[in-house]
């Protein structure tokens, strides 16, 4: 049995090696060629070119030979893929289809639609999906294999301390100023302001239906950055928009103008320009947001001043004030403590803060409470608030006392990388690897590919 397996293996390697001296028939009459064999996996020259084209669509640039970089990355992927097959890892069809659709939507958005994508790749969409299905499956398998190899290795506090002691201090990251803040938020009363903005949009819609150009009115009245382009958003997948907006846009016919659509960003009217497939569309829109008069603004400021006075007179803590009075339901139950939704940490670096918040914080000391100020939330909605700077950690080089988790994460990542690199080095030695002479002049980041 072992002798039969060895014969089959040698025959397979002979057939793969034979491919280097032959050519493979490719689409459109072009000649394809095997660029490399890694274990039982082949890399075609057309695979390299396709990936280079994909990187250029995504705007990825390189000051090195981009084909050599792509080629080496493919060599590594094939090494991982070969092991994934040995370990019987599986990529289920639903995950492959989801990733394939996401890739296709992203490419069509970048290139400007289905037709432009077909012209760029010189293939119809259905053929691109066929061509990309197996590479996507292989990419998922290599990711699964890499995750398996880089699974959390146990690292003790003593390991973290040893790593910290042997690491030069100028190699450790610099931790910027970090702010811990609480807030009390008052939302402006929206009744009349919402009614007024609806009336304004209805008047604009009527003007469009009577013959005025949607794009001209968008330039004049829209509060969205797309106003300078006449409100045009460009061809994109519906998944790039909030559902309320996308559902209405997809229901329109070309040049049709929607009724008023309310989203968390404000109020819109939409004009469909074109639609491709089931979820790609290009449209224009006019966005308007409720405006609040100075009386309502001053009323909110007076309320916030009163709350700040209660805290300054020690009638209550800022946290209790936030629980009682703040209208921001994401922070009031937590005593007004603001948490970074990206890091899930209550500490914010300068660049992570709302600009209006930082403008107040930069002159404050821990314990200070700001004056009332107007700002906007991440969706562009007006808010009035006061903030308290609870704690400021000045910028410093990461150290094991104040930044243990940062040092621990760096140590863990270092160990994972070392283990992966060692695995690759061993696999290169014992895996059949053959590279076409056209890539032998490449300067690879890892040694061991050329034997």
C-alpha positions in Angstrom: 0.0 0.0 0.0 2.8 2.5 1.0 4.6 1.7 -2.3 1.4 2.3 -4.3 1.0 5.7 -2.5 4.6 6.6 -3.3 4.1 5.8 -7.0 0.9 7.9 -7.1 2.7 10.8 -5.4 5.7 10.6 -7.8 3.4 10.4 -10.8 1.5 13.5 -9.6 4.8 15.4 -9.1 5.9 14.3 -12.6 2.8 15.6 -14.1 3.0 18.9 -12.3 6.7 19.3 -13.3 5.8 18.4 -16.9 3.5 21.4 -16.9 6.5 23.7 -16.7 7.6 22.6 -20.2 4.2 22.8 -21.6 1.5 25.5 -21.9 -2.1 25.5 -20.9 -4.9 26.8 -23.1 -6.4 29.9 -21.6 -9.5 32.1 -22.2 -9.7 34.3 -25.2 -6.9 32.4 -27.0 -4.2 33.5 -24.7 -1.5 31.1 -23.5 -1.3 30.4 -19.7 1.6 28.9 -17.9 2.3 27.3 -14.6 4.3 29.8 -12.5 4.9 27.5 -9.5 4.0 24.2 -7.8 3.7 24.0 -4.0 3.0 20.5 -2.8 0.1 19.4 -4.9 -1.0 23.0 -5.6 -0.4 25.0 -8.8 -0.1 28.7 -9.3 -0.8 29.9 -12.9 0.6 33.0 -14.4 -2.9 34.2 -15.0 -3.7 33.8 -11.3 -0.9 36.3 -10.5 -2.0 38.7 -13.2 -5.6 38.5 -12.0 -4.6 39.3 -8.4 -2.4 42.2 -9.6 -5.4 43.6 -11.4 -7.5 43.2 -8.3 -5.0 45.1 -6.2 -4.9 48.0 -8.7 -8.7 48.2 -8.6 -8.5 48.5 -4.8 -5.9 51.3 -5.1 -3.1 49.2 -3.5 0.3 50.5 -4.6 3.8 49.2 -4.0 7.3 50.6 -4.4 8.5 47.2 -5.2 7.8 44.7 -8.0 4.1 44.1 -7.3 4.1 40.8 -9.2 6.8 39.4 -7.0 4.9 40.5 -3.9 1.7 38.9 -5.1 3.6 35.8 -6.2 5.3 35.3 -2.8 1.9 35.8 -1.1 0.5 33.1 -3.3 3.3 30.7 -2.5 2.6 31.2 1.2 -1.1 30.7 0.6 -0.5 27.5 -1.3 1.7 26.2 1.5 -1.1 26.8 4.0 -3.7 25.4 1.6 -1.8 22.2 1.2 -1.7 21.7 5.0 -5.4 22.7 5.2 -6.3 19.9 2.8 -4.1 17.4 4.8 -5.9 18.5 8.0 -9.3 18.1 6.2 -10.4 21.7 6.9 -13.6 22.7 5.1 -15.0 26.0 3.8 -18.8 25.7 3.6 -20.6 26.7 0.4 -22.6 29.4 2.1 -19.5 31.2 3.4 -17.8 30.9 0.0 -20.9 32.4 -1.7 -21.1 35.2 0.8 -17.4 36.1 0.4 -17.7 35.9 -3.4 -20.7 38.3 -3.5 -19.0 40.7 -1.1 -15.9 40.7 -3.3 -17.9 41.2 -6.5 -20.0 44.1 -5.0 -16.8 45.8 -3.8 -15.1 45.5 -7.2 -18.3 46.8 -9.0 -18.5 49.7 -6.6 -14.9 50.6 -7.2 -15.1 50.3 -11.0 -18.5 51.8 -11.5 -20.9 49.0 -12.1 -21.4 45.7 -13.9 -20.5 46.9 -17.4 -17.3 48.7 -16.3 -16.3 45.6 -14.4 -16.8 43.3 -17.4 -14.8 45.7 -19.6 -11.9 45.9 -17.0 -11.5 42.2 -16.6 -12.6 41.4 -20.2 -15.1 38.8 -19.0 -18.8 38.6 -18.2 -19.9 38.7 -14.6 -21.0 35.1 -14.5 -17.5 34.0 -15.8 -15.8 36.2 -13.1 -17.9 34.5 -10.4 -16.8 31.1 -11.8 -13.2 32.1 -11.9 -13.2 33.6 -8.4 -15.2 30.8 -6.7 -12.3 28.4 -6.1 -9.7 31.1 -5.2 -12.2 32.5 -2.6 -12.7 29.0 -1.2 -8.9 28.5 -1.1 -8.5 31.9 0.6 -11.0 30.9 3.4 -9.1 27.6 3.9 -5.8 29.3 4.2 -7.2 31.8 6.7 -8.6 28.8 8.7 -5.3 27.1 8.6 -3.4 30.3 9.7 -5.9 30.7 12.6 -5.2 27.1 13.6 -1.5 27.6 13.5 -1.6 31.0 15.3 -4.1 30.0 18.0 -3.5 31.6 21.3 -0.4 30.2 22.8 -0.3 30.2 26.6 1.8 33.1 27.8 2.4 33.7 31.5 2.9 36.9 33.4 6.5 35.9 33.7 6.8 35.5 29.9 5.3 39.0 29.5 7.8 40.4 32.0 10.7 38.7 30.2 9.5 40.1 26.9 9.3 43.6 28.3 12.8 43.5 29.9 14.5 42.2 26.7 12.7 44.6 24.3 14.5 47.9 23.7 12.4 50.8 25.0 12.6 52.6 21.7 10.9 49.6 20.1 7.8 49.8 22.3 4.8 51.8 21.1 4.2 55.4 22.3 0.8 55.6 23.9 -0.8 59.0 23.1 -2.8 61.1 25.6 -5.8 59.2 26.7 -9.1 60.8 28.0 -11.7 59.2 30.2 -14.9 61.3 29.9 -18.5 61.4 31.1 -21.3 63.4 29.4 -24.8 64.8 30.0 -26.7 65.2 26.7 -29.8 67.2 26.0 -31.5 66.5 22.6 -33.3 69.5 21.0 -37.1 69.3 20.8 -37.7 68.1 17.3 -41.5 68.7 16.7 -41.6 72.0 14.8 -38.1 71.6 13.3 -39.0 68.3 11.7 -42.2 69.7 10.4 -40.4 72.6 8.9 -37.8 70.5 7.1 -40.5 68.2 5.7 -42.2 71.3 4.3 -39.0 72.5 2.7 -38.4 69.1 1.0 -42.0 68.9 -0.2 -41.5 72.3 -1.8 -38.3 71.2 -3.5 -39.9 68.0 -4.7 -42.7 70.0 -6.3 -40.2 72.2 -8.1 -38.5 69.1 -9.5 -41.8 67.6 -10.7 -42.5 70.9 -12.4 -39.3 70.7 -14.4 -36.4 72.0 -12.3 -33.2 69.9 -12.3 -32.8 67.7 -9.3 -29.0 68.1 -9.4 -29.2 71.9 -9.4 -31.4 72.0 -6.3 -29.1 69.4 -4.6 -26.2 71.8 -5.1 -28.2 74.6 -3.6 -29.9 73.0 -0.7 -28.5 69.5 0.2 -26.6 69.2 3.5 -24.8 66.1 2.3 -21.2 66.2 1.0 -22.6 64.8 -2.3 -24.2 68.2 -2.9 -21.2 69.4 -4.9 -21.8 66.5 -7.3 -25.5 67.4 -7.7 -26.4 64.9 -5.0 -25.1 61.9 -7.0 -23.8 59.1 -4.8 -22.3 56.8 -7.5 -23.1 53.2 -8.3 -23.0 51.1 -5.1 -24.5 48.1 -3.4 -27.6 48.6 -1.3 -25.6 47.2 1.6 -23.6 50.5 1.7 -26.8 52.4 2.8 -29.2 52.2 5.8 -32.1 50.0 4.9 -34.7 52.8 4.9 -32.8 54.6 2.2 -31.8 51.6 0.1 -35.3 50.1 0.1 -36.9 53.3 -1.3 -34.1 53.8 -3.9 -34.4 50.3 -5.2 -38.2 50.7 -5.5 -37.9 53.6 -7.9 -37.7 53.7 -11.7 -35.0 55.7 -13.4 -35.6 59.5 -13.0 -38.4 58.9 -10.6 -38.4 61.1 -7.4 -39.3 59.5 -4.1 -41.5 60.8 -1.3 -39.7 62.1 1.8 -37.6 59.4 3.5 -36.5 59.7 7.1 -33.3 58.1 8.3 -31.1 58.6 11.3 -29.1 61.1 9.2 -32.1 63.4 8.5 -34.7 63.7 5.7 -34.1 62.9 2.1 -35.7 62.9 -1.3 -34.2 60.5 -3.8 -34.0 60.3 -7.6 -32.9 57.0 -9.1 -30.4 57.3 -11.9 -29.7 53.7 -12.8 -30.0 50.2 -11.3 -28.0 47.0 -12.0 -28.8 43.5 -10.8 -30.8 43.1 -7.6 -29.0 45.5 -5.3 -26.7 47.9 -7.2 -27.9 51.4 -7.9 -26.9 55.0 -8.5 -29.0 57.8 -7.3 -29.1 61.5 -6.4 -30.5 62.7 -3.1 -31.1 65.9 -1.2 -30.5 65.7 2.5 -31.9 68.2 5.0 -31.7 68.2 8.7 -33.9 69.9 11.3 -32.8 73.4 12.4 -33.3 74.6 15.9 -33.8 78.3 16.8 -31.7 80.2 19.3 -34.4 80.1 22.0 -34.4 76.2 22.1 -30.6 76.2 22.1 -30.5 78.7 25.0 -33.1 76.7 26.8 -30.9 73.5 26.6 -27.8 75.5 27.6 -29.7 76.8 30.7 -30.7 73.3 31.7 -27.1 72.0 31.3 -25.8 75.0 33.3 -28.1 74.1 36.2 -27.0 70.5 36.1 -23.3 71.5 36.1 -24.0 73.8 39.1 -25.5 71.0 41.1 -22.4 68.9 40.5 -20.0 71.7 41.3 -21.9 72.4 44.6 -21.6 68.6 45.5 -25.3 68.2 45.4 -24.7 65.1 43.3 -21.9 63.5 41.4 -21.6 63.9 37.6 -22.4 60.2 37.2 -25.7 60.5 39.1 -26.6 63.7 37.1 -26.0 61.7 33.9 -28.3 58.9 35.1 -31.1 61.4 36.0 -30.9 64.0 33.2 -29.0 62.8 30.2 -31.0 62.0 27.1 -28.3 59.9 25.5 -29.5 56.3 26.1 -26.2 54.8 25.2 -24.4 56.4 28.1 -26.9 57.6 30.8 -27.3 54.2 32.5 -23.5 54.0 32.8 -23.3 57.3 34.6 -22.6 59.2 31.4 -19.3 57.2 30.8 -18.5 57.3 27.1 -17.1 54.0 25.6 -15.2 53.8 22.3 -17.4 51.4 20.2 -14.4 50.4 18.1 -12.1 49.4 21.0 -14.7 48.8 23.7 -12.5 50.8 26.0 -13.5 54.0 27.9 -10.2 55.6 27.0 -10.1 57.8 23.9 -7.1 59.1 22.1 -7.3 62.6 20.5 -8.0 61.4 17.0 -10.9 59.2 18.3 -12.8 62.0 19.9 -15.5 64.1 18.4 -13.8 67.4 17.4 -16.2 69.5 19.4 -15.5 67.3 22.5 -11.8 67.6 22.1 -12.0 71.4 21.6 -13.5 71.5 25.2 -11.2 68.9 26.7 -7.9 70.3 25.6 -8.0 73.1 28.2 -9.6 71.0 31.0 -8.0 69.3 34.0 -9.2 66.1 35.6 -12.4 66.8 37.5 -13.3 69.9 35.4 -16.8 70.2 33.9 -17.1 72.0 30.5 -19.4 74.8 29.6 -22.5 73.8 27.6 -21.8 73.4 23.9 -23.4 72.3 20.7 -22.1 69.3 18.8 -23.3 66.5 16.5 -23.4 62.8 17.0 -21.8 60.3 14.6 -24.9 60.5 12.4 -24.8 64.2 12.1 -27.7 64.9 14.6 -27.5 68.1 16.8 -26.9 67.6 20.5 -26.2 69.9 23.4 -24.0 68.6 26.2 -21.6 69.1 29.1 -18.7 66.8 29.7 -16.5 66.0 32.6 -12.9 65.0 32.2 -12.6 62.2 34.8 -9.1 61.1 34.0 -6.2 62.1 31.7 -3.3 59.7 31.0 -0.5 61.7 29.5 1.4 60.4 26.4 4.2 57.9 27.3 6.1 54.9 26.1 4.2 51.8 26.9 5.3 50.2 30.2 4.3 47.0 32.0 2.8 48.8 35.0 0.3 51.1 33.2 -0.1 49.2 29.9 0.1 45.6 30.8 -2.5 44.4 28.3 -0.7 46.3 25.5 2.6 44.7 26.4 0.9 41.3 26.7 -0.8 41.6 23.3 2.6 42.5 21.7 4.2 39.6 23.4 1.4 37.2 22.2 1.6 38.4 18.7 5.3 38.1 18.7 5.1 34.5 19.8 2.4 33.6 17.3 4.5 35.2 14.5 7.6 33.3 15.6 5.7 30.0 15.6 4.2 30.6 12.2 7.6 31.6 10.7 9.1 28.4 12.2 6.3 26.3 10.7 6.8 27.9 7.3 10.5 27.4 7.4 10.1 23.7 8.2 7.3 23.2 5.6 9.5 24.8 2.9 12.2 22.2 3.6 9.9 19.2 3.3 7.4 20.4 0.7 7.9 20.0 -3.0 8.3 23.5 -4.4 9.2 24.3 -8.0 9.2 27.9 -9.3 9.3 29.0 -12.9 12.5 30.8 -14.0 10.5 34.0 -14.7 10.2 34.5 -10.9 13.6 33.4 -9.8 15.0 37.0 -9.9 12.4 38.1 -7.4 13.7 39.3 -4.0 11.5 37.4 -1.7 10.9 38.5 2.0 11.3 34.9 3.1 14.2 32.6 2.2 13.6 29.0 1.3 11.3 29.3 -1.8 14.1 28.8 -4.3 15.8 25.4 -3.8 
